[in-house]
Amino acid sequence: MAPSHELRKDINGHIRERLEREGRIHGPAFQGQRLVSQGFTNAEKALPANYAPGEVVSFHRQYKRIGIEKGDERRVVEVDPANGKVILEGPNGNLKKTVGWEPEKIGSRSGGAEVYKVEGIELRAGDRIYWTRNDRGLGLFNSRTAEVTGVKGGRVSFLLEDGRKLELE
């Protein structure tokens, strides 16, 4: 258990170095990104000044008025605290159709959104990971683990703890 994301990152880095030296993590690397929760309370999510360009907002509900569907993940493009707005990219990363979201009025106070920062991640055969969000379509559930069995052509192969195999881009 580590009391902060930074300490967890440092500890994992030391462990990873040792596993690499021992040959337990090996082969080609996949360089990707992962989302790390900012851990904002609902009150903190309501304040546009707490957001920063590059962060990702994940919506847990549909908000028709601003064109947001349940499950949408939108990157923060700009923050306009004077007008109470967080400017989000449009669908599929479209920067020509941005959305002016007012978190104080829509979604944040009711827990309808979560805010994440984006971090780089490297995966190689032998790495062990755990899921932090459910993905029922893929049969992945929070706190379940998997082992990376290989990396090839931008795809990562996993052996899930229930014995199933999964390959993702």
KOLVOMAR-173041 format. One record per residue (C-alpha): residue in three letters; x, y, z. Coordinates in steps of 0.2 Angstrom, whole numbers, plus 5000, padded with zeros to 4 digits. Layout:
ALAXYZ...
//
This chain:
MET500050005000ALA500750174995PRO499950335002SER500150434985HIS500250404967GLU501950474966LEU502650354979ARG501750204971LYS502550254954ASP504250254962ILE504050084971ASN503350004955GLY504850074946HIS506149994958ILE505249834957ARG505149834938GLU507049874937ARG507349714947LEU506149604937GLU506949664921ARG508749624928GLU508049444933GLY507349424915ARG505549404922ILE505049554911HIS505649534894GLY505449564875PRO504849704865ALA503849854874PHE502149924870GLN502150114874GLY500450174878GLN499350284890ARG498350254905LEU497150354914VAL497450394933SER496050464943GLN496250644950GLY495250594965PHE494250744965THR492750764976ASN491050814968ALA491350984975GLU493050994967LYS492450934950ALA491151074950LEU492551204949PRO493251244931ALA494851304939ASN495351124945TYR495451064927ALA496951074915PRO497151044897GLY497550864893GLU496550794907VAL495150674902VAL493350684908SER492350524908PHE490450534909HIS489450414918ARG487750474911GLN487050554895TYR486950744894LYS485950774878ARG486050964880ILE487850964877GLY487950804866ILE488750694878GLU488350504878LYS488550384893GLY490350314893ASP491050464883GLU492850514887ARG493350684882ARG494950774883VAL495050944891VAL495651074877GLU495551234887VAL494851304903ASP493851464905PRO493551484923ALA492951664921ASN491451594911GLY491351434922LYS491751324907VAL492851184903ILE493151164884LEU493150984879GLU493550904862GLY492150844851PRO491650664848ASN493150554842GLY494450694847ASN493650814835LEU494450984839LYS493251074827LYS491751024837THR492251064854VAL490951064869GLY490851204882TRP490451104897GLU489951194913PRO490351074927GLU489551174941LYS487851154932ILE487950984923GLY488550824929SER489950854942ARG489050884958SER487950724955GLY489450614952GLY489050604933ALA490850624928GLU492650574933VAL494250674930TYR495850584925LYS497650634921VAL498550544907GLU500150444910GLY501250344899ILE501450164902GLU502650024896LEU502049844895ARG503149694891ALA502949504893GLY502949464911ASP502149624917ARG500649594929ILE499249724928TYR497549744937TRP496049824930THR495349974939ARG493749994929ASN492449864924ASP492249834905ARG490849714904GLY490949694885LEU492649624887GLY492249534904LEU493549634913PHE493149684931ASN493949804944SER495349734954ARG495549574943THR497349544937ALA498149484921GLU499949444915VAL500649514899THR501149364888GLY501749464873VAL501849624863LYS501849614844GLY501349744830GLY500549864842ARG499549734851VAL499649664868SER499149484873PHE498549454891LEU498249294901LEU496849344913GLU496749274930ASP495149164925GLY496249074912ARG495549174897LYS496649254884LEU496349424878GLU497249534864LEU497049724864GLU497749864853
//
